[in-house]
Amino acid sequence: MFKQMMLDFKYTALSLNCVQCNSTLDHNCQEKFEQDNPNNPIKSTKCTIWNARYCIKVTGLYGGIVGTHRFCTSRDLGNQCQDISYPNHDRMYRACVYTCESDDCNSATSNWSLYKLFVIFVIAVCAMFTRWL
């Protein structure tokens, strides 16, 4: 009994909250949305899968429709994008997977893009500064 209580405590203590939605089923689940907007019905919820450690945001083409899917998982799916072309389509589609480990991290605009932009900015400023010296 004590062992079961400790396992339940561990599971509860390590619970992760992620945005969980599918744009095919809910038009509010777009790639970019304001989670803090009171008019947005999509809210972060507690992950109910066993050992959920990651929040995922996937963008791509699903059944011929560009969409977004957000969910919880126990596996790190990494961060990657791939350009995909389809026969009889005049454009390329970009499919991306973003993995993160903190509460609500798979909501609106990805923090990864902002982080990369910040790093590039810092490197550019450092490069300009060293040229002036």
C-alpha positions as CSV (number, residue, x, y, z in Angstrom):
1,M,0.0,0.0,0.0
2,F,2.8,2.5,0.9
3,K,4.6,1.6,-2.3
4,Q,1.5,2.4,-4.4
5,M,1.0,5.7,-2.5
6,M,4.6,6.7,-3.3
7,L,4.2,5.8,-7.0
8,D,1.0,7.8,-7.1
9,F,2.8,10.7,-5.4
10,K,5.7,10.5,-7.9
11,Y,3.3,10.4,-10.8
12,T,1.3,13.4,-9.5
13,A,4.4,15.4,-8.6
14,L,5.9,14.9,-12.0
15,S,2.7,15.8,-13.8
16,L,3.2,17.9,-16.8
17,N,0.7,20.4,-18.3
18,C,0.6,20.7,-22.0
19,V,-1.7,22.2,-24.6
20,Q,-3.5,19.2,-26.2
21,C,-5.5,19.9,-29.4
22,N,-5.8,18.9,-33.0
23,S,-6.6,21.6,-35.6
24,T,-8.4,19.0,-37.7
25,L,-11.0,18.6,-34.9
26,D,-10.8,22.2,-33.4
27,H,-10.3,25.3,-35.5
28,N,-8.9,27.1,-32.5
29,C,-5.8,24.9,-32.5
30,Q,-3.8,26.9,-35.0
31,E,-0.1,27.0,-35.3
32,K,-0.1,30.4,-33.6
33,F,-2.6,31.5,-31.0
34,E,-2.6,33.5,-27.8
35,Q,-3.0,31.0,-25.0
36,D,-3.5,33.9,-22.5
37,N,-6.3,35.3,-24.5
38,P,-9.5,34.8,-22.4
39,N,-11.5,34.3,-25.6
40,N,-9.4,31.3,-26.6
41,P,-11.1,28.1,-25.4
42,I,-8.0,26.0,-25.7
43,K,-6.2,25.8,-22.3
44,S,-3.3,23.8,-21.1
45,T,-4.3,20.6,-19.3
46,K,-2.7,17.9,-17.2
47,C,-1.1,15.1,-19.2
48,T,-2.8,11.8,-18.5
49,I,-0.5,9.4,-20.2
50,W,2.0,7.5,-18.1
51,N,5.4,9.1,-17.6
52,A,4.6,12.2,-19.7
53,R,7.8,14.2,-19.8
54,Y,7.5,16.2,-23.0
55,C,5.0,18.5,-24.7
56,I,5.0,18.2,-28.5
57,K,3.8,20.6,-31.2
58,V,3.6,19.2,-34.8
59,T,2.8,21.2,-37.8
60,G,2.3,19.7,-41.3
61,L,-0.2,18.4,-43.8
62,Y,-2.9,16.1,-42.5
63,G,-5.3,14.6,-45.0
64,G,-4.6,17.3,-47.5
65,I,-5.1,20.1,-44.9
66,V,-2.3,22.1,-43.3
67,G,-2.7,21.7,-39.5
68,T,-1.3,21.6,-36.1
69,H,-1.4,18.9,-33.4
70,R,-0.3,19.4,-29.8
71,F,0.0,16.6,-27.3
72,C,1.9,15.0,-24.4
73,T,4.4,12.1,-24.7
74,S,6.9,10.2,-22.7
75,R,9.4,10.3,-25.6
76,D,11.7,13.1,-26.8
77,L,10.8,13.5,-30.5
78,G,13.5,16.2,-31.0
79,N,13.2,19.5,-32.9
80,Q,13.2,19.2,-36.7
81,C,11.6,20.5,-39.9
82,Q,11.4,19.0,-43.3
83,D,10.2,20.4,-46.6
84,I,7.8,18.1,-48.4
85,S,6.5,18.2,-51.9
86,Y,3.5,16.4,-53.2
87,P,2.7,15.4,-56.8
88,N,0.4,17.8,-58.5
89,H,1.0,20.6,-55.9
90,D,2.6,23.8,-57.0
91,R,4.3,24.5,-53.6
92,M,6.4,23.0,-50.9
93,Y,5.0,22.2,-47.4
94,R,7.0,22.4,-44.2
95,A,6.4,19.8,-41.6
96,C,7.9,20.5,-38.1
97,V,8.2,18.7,-34.8
98,Y,9.0,20.7,-31.6
99,T,9.7,19.0,-28.3
100,C,9.9,20.8,-25.0
101,E,9.9,19.8,-21.3
102,S,8.2,22.5,-19.3
103,D,4.6,23.3,-18.5
104,D,2.6,24.9,-21.3
105,C,5.7,25.1,-23.5
106,N,3.9,23.9,-26.7
107,S,1.5,26.8,-26.9
108,A,1.6,29.6,-29.4
109,T,4.7,30.9,-31.1
110,S,7.5,28.5,-30.4
111,N,10.1,29.5,-27.8
112,W,12.7,27.7,-29.9
113,S,12.4,30.3,-32.7
114,L,12.6,33.1,-30.3
115,Y,15.7,31.5,-28.6
116,K,17.4,31.0,-31.9
117,L,16.7,34.6,-32.9
118,F,18.1,35.8,-29.6
119,V,21.3,33.7,-30.0
120,I,21.8,35.0,-33.6
121,F,21.3,38.6,-32.3
122,V,23.9,38.1,-29.6
123,I,26.4,36.6,-32.0
124,A,25.9,39.4,-34.4
125,V,26.4,42.1,-31.7
126,C,29.5,40.3,-30.5
127,A,30.9,40.1,-34.0
128,M,30.2,43.8,-34.6
129,F,31.8,44.7,-31.3
130,T,35.0,42.8,-31.9
131,R,35.4,44.5,-35.3
132,W,35.3,47.9,-33.6
133,L,38.1,47.0,-31.2
